[in-house]
Amino acid sequence: MMKIDQDLLHRFEKGLNPQNLHDSAIAASIIGYGEISAIFQIQGYNDIVLKRMPLFSDLSSAKHYADQYYEYCDLLTDAGLNLPQHDTCIIQVPDRPVVLYIAQEILDVNRFCHRLIHHQGRKGTRRLIETIAAEISKIWDFNRTRQPLLEVAIDGQLSNWVCLEKESRWQMYYVDTSTPLYRKNGIEQQNPELLLKSTPAFLRWIIRLMFLEDVMTRYYHPRLVYTDLAANLYKEQRPDLVPPAVDMINQFLTNDPKPLTVKEVKRYYREDKWIWILFLTFRKIDRWLTTRLLGKRYEFILPGRIKR
């Protein structure tokens, strides 16, 4: 576990301008974006990165989420994955949502796999993707031995993996732990309505109807997780790697009745791209309505244009 300066985070949250980090009382710099949360560093914390999740209406729900986060991390570790050091901190500022901060030790940004695929040779890139696929397979092995008591989900896209070289060997670290998705006796432990709080209130019924079940369940299915990994190569501007990645991934889908195809991956990518573009567009509309029309504070830090 890490030691977090709660007083510093409280001062940061109190003086935070979510729509302009440079205007905040304590300086912060964006490292990247998840689908529902920003990843950043703040002045005074040079050795950790933070995810800010302003999703909670009360302290107890934030504490419950933090407990789920720790349990999810423990399950991933039990399955055999390497995780960076991590911790959480709950901040409560009057008249604002309760915020959960998730902290991780900072890892070399140049060793994130979505960057490495642009610098490794073809052989090295294939080995990289194969290593990620093998790490993902640890989750399915874990699930087979623990079901129906326990079942763990994983988002295997490239940017969630960091490949470090230790003693001339690769060691893969998984970093996307902020959305704990796991089931006990077949029952999803995460409250999907909580995740919907990052979406516009007036559109939640559409998102709930059209997208929520897909987003909540896809990461439990090996074929979809591996398809998402291959499709991620389109987003990262390496379509040339998709055919060899598909061939390699099929070696991990031996129990599937039919092999994965490039055509299937391309179709999945187009549909997924449309979902997330629409999702971000909805959130930007909500931000405009909240800040410009209603003159209120919009709590979420949104990215600019994302290249997909």
C-alpha positions in Angstrom: 0.0 0.0 0.0 1.1 3.6 -0.6 1.0 6.5 1.8 -1.2 9.3 0.6 -1.2 12.9 1.8 -4.9 13.3 2.5 -4.5 17.0 3.4 -2.8 17.7 0.1 -5.6 16.0 -1.8 -8.2 17.8 0.1 -6.6 21.2 -0.8 -6.3 20.0 -4.4 -10.0 19.0 -4.6 -11.1 22.2 -2.9 -9.3 24.4 -5.3 -9.9 22.2 -8.4 -11.4 23.6 -11.6 -12.4 20.5 -13.5 -12.7 22.4 -16.8 -9.4 24.1 -16.5 -6.7 22.3 -14.5 -4.3 25.2 -15.0 -6.7 27.4 -13.2 -6.7 25.2 -10.1 -5.1 26.2 -6.8 -2.6 23.4 -7.0 -1.1 22.7 -10.4 -1.9 19.4 -12.2 -1.0 17.9 -15.5 -3.0 15.3 -17.5 -1.3 12.0 -18.2 -4.2 10.4 -20.0 -7.9 9.6 -20.0 -9.9 6.6 -19.3 -13.5 6.2 -20.6 -15.0 7.8 -17.4 -12.0 9.3 -15.5 -9.0 11.4 -16.1 -5.5 10.3 -15.1 -3.2 13.1 -13.9 -0.4 14.1 -11.6 -0.5 17.0 -9.1 2.3 19.2 -7.9 3.9 17.6 -4.8 3.2 14.1 -5.9 5.8 13.3 -8.5 5.9 9.5 -8.0 2.2 8.7 -8.3 -0.7 9.2 -10.8 -4.3 9.8 -9.7 -7.7 9.0 -11.1 -10.5 11.2 -9.8 -14.0 9.7 -9.5 -16.7 12.2 -8.4 -19.5 9.7 -8.5 -20.7 9.5 -4.9 -23.6 11.2 -3.1 -22.5 10.1 0.4 -19.4 8.8 2.2 -20.7 5.3 2.7 -21.1 4.6 -1.0 -17.6 5.9 -1.7 -16.2 3.6 1.1 -18.1 0.7 -0.4 -16.6 1.4 -3.8 -13.1 1.6 -2.3 -13.6 -1.8 -0.6 -14.7 -3.2 -4.0 -11.6 -1.7 -5.6 -9.3 -3.4 -3.1 -11.1 -6.7 -3.4 -10.8 -6.5 -7.2 -7.1 -5.8 -7.0 -6.6 -8.7 -4.7 -8.5 -11.0 -7.1 -6.4 -9.8 -10.1 -3.3 -10.5 -8.0 -4.6 -13.9 -7.0 -5.1 -14.7 -10.7 -1.4 -14.0 -11.3 -1.3 -10.4 -12.6 1.3 -7.8 -11.6 -0.2 -4.6 -10.4 1.6 -1.3 -9.5 1.4 -0.2 -5.9 -1.9 1.5 -5.2 -4.2 3.1 -2.6 -7.3 5.2 -2.4 -8.4 8.4 -0.6 -11.9 9.7 -0.1 -12.3 13.5 -0.1 -15.4 15.3 1.0 -15.8 19.0 0.2 -19.1 20.7 1.3 -21.8 21.1 -1.3 -20.0 18.8 -3.8 -20.1 15.1 -4.6 -17.9 12.9 -2.5 -14.8 12.1 -4.5 -12.7 8.9 -4.6 -9.1 9.3 -5.6 -7.3 6.2 -6.8 -3.5 6.4 -6.6 -1.0 4.3 -8.4 2.8 4.4 -8.5 4.0 6.0 -11.7 5.5 3.7 -14.3 7.6 4.6 -17.3 5.3 6.2 -19.8 7.5 5.0 -22.7 6.9 1.4 -21.6 3.1 1.5 -22.0 2.2 -1.1 -24.7 0.2 1.3 -26.9 3.4 3.2 -27.3 5.8 0.3 -27.6 4.0 -1.1 -30.6 5.3 2.0 -32.5 8.9 1.3 -31.6 9.2 -2.5 -31.5 10.0 -4.4 -34.7 7.4 -6.8 -36.1 8.8 -9.7 -34.2 9.0 -7.7 -31.0 5.4 -6.4 -31.4 4.1 -9.9 -32.0 5.8 -11.1 -28.8 4.4 -8.1 -27.0 0.8 -8.9 -28.0 1.3 -12.6 -27.3 2.5 -11.7 -23.8 -0.6 -9.6 -23.2 -2.8 -12.4 -24.5 -1.1 -14.8 -22.1 -1.6 -12.5 -19.2 -5.3 -12.2 -20.0 -5.6 -16.0 -20.2 -4.6 -16.1 -16.5 -8.0 -14.5 -15.8 -9.9 -17.2 -17.6 -7.9 -19.9 -15.8 -8.7 -18.2 -12.5 -12.4 -18.0 -13.4 -12.5 -21.7 -14.4 -11.2 -22.7 -11.0 -13.4 -20.3 -8.9 -16.8 -20.3 -10.7 -19.5 -20.0 -9.7 -18.2 -18.5 -6.5 -16.1 -15.9 -8.2 -15.7 -14.5 -11.7 -13.4 -11.6 -12.7 -13.6 -9.3 -15.7 -10.7 -7.6 -17.5 -10.3 -4.8 -20.1 -7.2 -6.0 -22.0 -6.6 -3.1 -24.4 -3.0 -2.1 -25.0 -2.9 1.1 -22.9 -3.8 -0.9 -19.8 -0.5 -2.8 -19.9 3.0 -1.6 -19.1 5.9 -3.8 -20.1 9.0 -3.4 -17.9 12.4 -5.0 -18.5 13.8 -6.6 -15.3 16.9 -8.7 -15.4 16.7 -9.0 -19.2 13.1 -10.3 -18.9 9.8 -8.7 -19.7 7.4 -8.2 -16.8 3.9 -7.1 -17.6 1.9 -4.8 -15.3 -1.8 -4.2 -15.5 -3.0 -0.7 -14.6 -6.7 -0.4 -15.3 -8.1 -1.3 -11.9 -10.3 1.7 -11.2 -13.6 0.0 -12.3 -13.9 -3.2 -10.2 -16.0 -5.6 -12.3 -16.4 -9.1 -10.7 -19.2 -11.4 -9.8 -20.0 -13.5 -6.8 -22.3 -16.5 -7.3 -23.1 -15.0 -10.7 -24.2 -11.7 -9.3 -22.4 -8.5 -10.5 -20.9 -6.7 -7.5 -20.6 -3.3 -9.2 -23.7 -1.1 -9.2 -24.2 0.0 -12.9 -26.3 3.0 -11.9 -23.2 4.4 -10.1 -21.2 4.3 -13.4 -24.1 6.1 -15.1 -23.5 9.1 -12.9 -20.8 10.2 -15.3 -23.4 10.5 -18.1 -26.0 13.2 -18.7 -29.1 12.6 -16.5 -31.5 13.3 -19.3 -29.9 10.6 -21.5 -29.3 7.9 -19.0 -32.4 6.0 -20.0 -31.0 5.7 -23.6 -27.5 4.6 -22.4 -29.1 2.2 -19.9 -31.3 0.7 -22.7 -28.7 0.6 -25.5 -25.2 0.3 -24.1 -25.0 -0.5 -20.4 -25.4 -4.2 -20.5 -22.9 -4.5 -23.3 -20.3 -2.4 -21.4 -20.9 -4.2 -18.1 -20.7 -7.8 -19.5 -18.2 -7.7 -22.5 -15.1 -8.0 -20.3 -16.2 -11.4 -18.9 -16.1 -13.0 -22.3 -12.7 -14.3 -23.6 -13.7 -13.8 -27.3 -14.8 -10.2 -26.8 -11.8 -9.3 -24.6 -9.4 -10.7 -27.2 -11.4 -9.1 -30.0 -11.2 -5.8 -28.2 -7.4 -6.2 -27.9 -7.0 -6.8 -31.6 -9.4 -3.9 -32.5 -7.4 -1.6 -30.3 -4.7 -1.8 -32.9 -6.9 0.2 -35.2 -7.3 2.9 -32.6 -3.6 3.0 -32.1 -3.0 3.5 -35.9 -1.5 0.1 -36.5 -4.0 -1.7 -38.7 -1.1 -3.7 -40.3 -0.7 -5.6 -37.0 -4.4 -6.8 -36.9 -4.0 -9.9 -39.2 -1.0 -11.4 -37.3 -2.6 -10.5 -34.0 -5.8 -12.3 -34.9 -3.8 -15.4 -36.0 -1.9 -15.3 -32.6 -5.1 -14.7 -30.6 -6.8 -17.7 -32.1 -4.2 -19.9 -30.3 -5.8 -18.7 -27.1 -9.4 -19.4 -28.3 -9.0 -23.1 -28.6 -12.4 -23.7 -26.9 -14.2 -21.4 -29.2 -16.3 -23.1 -31.9 -15.0 -20.8 -34.7 -11.8 -18.8 -35.1 -11.7 -15.0 -34.8 -11.4 -13.2 -38.1 -10.1 -9.8 -39.2 -13.6 -9.0 -40.6 -15.1 -9.6 -37.2 -12.5 -7.4 -35.5 -13.0 -4.6 -37.9 -16.8 -4.7 -37.4 -16.3 -4.7 -33.6 -14.0 -1.7 -33.8 -16.4 0.3 -35.9 -19.3 -0.4 -33.4 -17.1 0.3 -30.4 -15.8 3.5 -31.9 -19.3 4.7 -32.5 -20.4 3.9 -28.9 -17.5 5.8 -27.3 -17.7 8.8 -29.7 -21.4 9.0 -28.9 -20.8 8.6 -25.2 -18.2 11.4 -25.1 -20.4 13.7 -27.3 -23.3 13.2 -24.8 -20.9 14.2 -21.9 -19.7 17.3 -23.7 -23.3 18.4 -24.4 -24.0 17.8 -20.7 -21.0 19.9 -19.7 -22.2 22.8 -22.0 -25.7 22.6 -20.6 -24.5 22.5 -17.0 -21.9 25.3 -17.2 -23.2 27.6 -19.9 -27.0 27.2 -19.6 -27.4 26.4 -15.9 -24.3 28.2 -14.6 -23.4 25.3 -12.4 -20.1 23.4 -11.8 -19.5 20.3 -14.0 -17.5 17.8 -12.0 -15.9 15.7 -14.6 -12.6 16.3 -16.5 -13.3 15.5 -20.1 -10.7 14.9 -22.8 -10.5 16.8 -26.1 -10.7 15.1 -29.4 -9.5 11.5 -29.2 -8.0 9.9 -32.3 -9.7 6.6 -32.9 
